[in-house]
Structures are given as C-alpha cells and as structure tokens.
Amino acid sequence: MRRLIAFIAVLLFIASMLSACGSSKAPAARAVEDYLTALSGKDVNTLTVLSCADWEASALLEYDSLQAVDTRLDGLSCQPSGTDGDTHLVQCQGKLLATYNGEDQEFDLSVRTYEVVQQGGDFLVCGYR
C-alpha cells in the first residue's frame, strides 16, 4: 500500500511539472509577443516600456511607420531560439497584417530573430537580426 501511495505521489508530481512546463512561456518569448502586440495595437507606452534604452528610438520609428494603417497580428507565437552572450534570441511565427485602403500587406514575423536582454529583472526587446 505504501508503494502504491508513493507511486501515485510521484505520478502526480511529474504530471504537475509537465503541465507547468507546457503552460508557461519563456520570459524572453513573452516579452517579444507583448512587444509585437503593443506595436500592432499602437500602444506606444507599453512599446517603450518593453524596449531597452538602446532600442527605444527604433521602436518608436516602427510605431510611427504604422500610424497610417490598420494593423493586426495573425498566428503570433514566439519561442526562444538560443542566446548570444547575455542576449536571448527569440524566433516568432505569424504575420503582422497592415491594411491600407482595403488592401492587406503581410509582414512575415519569422524572417527576424528578436534580441532580448534582461535589465532590472525585466526582459526587454533590444532589436532584431
């Protein structure tokens, strides 16, 4: 009986660990998803909060370039793809759709690898390759 209880306890522990792993997003990937969501939603305050100081001016240029179009994200999903020193690399799937005069222009998010740094406990987008 003791073995059965121990076995069930181990199974429950493993199941809880697996479900926790599957449901949580890596912080660097979450930062990029939040950044792209803010960019698409034209939320300049969130966009700048999610940008490192060195990238903030570029983030604002991206924001400005989308002001004349309606934007939305389609199929956004980001995953860590490695590191380069202290920089986390994140690859995304999906598209940023920009609509102007009824015509959609698609920007494939998979062509960029986003660079994310950790500063003050926060993961911040700091460019792309």
N, C-alpha and C positions, 0 to 999 in steps of 0.2 A: 504494500500500500504506500509506503514511504517513497519507493522508487517511482510509482505512478504519479504521485503528487509532485515530486521533483521534476519528472519528465514534463508534466503539464506546465509547471512553472517556467522551465527552460523554453518550451514552445511559445508560451505567452510572451516571454522576454524577447525572443527572436522575432516574433510577429510584430511586436510594438516597435522594435528597432527598424525593421524593414518598412513599416508604414510611415515612420518618421522620416526615413531617408527618401521615400518616394514622394512625400507631400511637401517637403521643404525645398526651396530654390536656393542655389548658391547665392550668397550676398552680392557678388560681383555681377552675376547674370541678372539678378533682381534690379540692381542699380541701372543697368542698361535698359531693361524693359521699362522701368519707371521713367528714365530719361526720354526714351522714344515716345512713350505715352504722353509725357508733358510736351514734347516737341509737336506731336500730332494734334494735341488738344490746345496748342498755343498758350500753354501755361508758363509764361516767362519766369515767374517767381520760382516755381518748382524746378524748371530747367536750370536756372542759375544755382540753386541750392544743390542740385545733383551733379554740378560741374566742378572740377578742380579749378583753382585760380588761374592756372596756365591755359585752360581750355575755355574759360568763360566767354571771352571775346568771340571765339569761333562758334560757340553755342548760340550766342546772340545773332551772329551772322546767319546761321542756319534758320533760326527763328524768324528773322527778318525776311529771308527768302521765301517763306511760306505764307506771308501775310495776305497775298492777293488770291490765294487758292483755298478751297476747302480740302481738308486732309483727314485721312482715317488710316488706321492700321488694319492689315488683313493677315491673319495667321501668325502673329508675333509669338516667337518662342526663342529664348536665348539660353545658351549653355556655356559653361567655362570651356576654354579650349587650350589652356596652358598658362604659363607665366613667362615673363621676361624680366628677370631680376625681381624687383618689388612690384612690377606691373602685372596685373591679372589680365589675361586675354579672354575675350568673350565673342563667340560667334552666334549670330542670330539667323533665324529663318523667318520668312514672311515678307510682306511688302508694305511700303508706305505709299498710299494712293493719294495723288493730288488731282483735284478736279477743278478745271477752269473752263467756263463756257460749255459745260456739259461733257467735256472730254476728260477722260482719266489718263493720267500719266503714272506709270508704276515705277517705283524705285525699289529694286531688289535689295533687301537688307543683308543677304548672305554674301554680298561682294565686299563687305567691310568686316574687319576684325577690330572690335572696340577695345580700347585700352582703359583699364580701371585701376585706380590707386586707392589705397586706404589712408585716410588722413583723419586724425582725431577720432578714430573709431568708426568713421563713415566710409563707405565705398562710393567713390566719385568717378564719373566718366571724365577721361582726360585725353580724348582724341580717338582716332581710329587709323588703321593701316589699309 
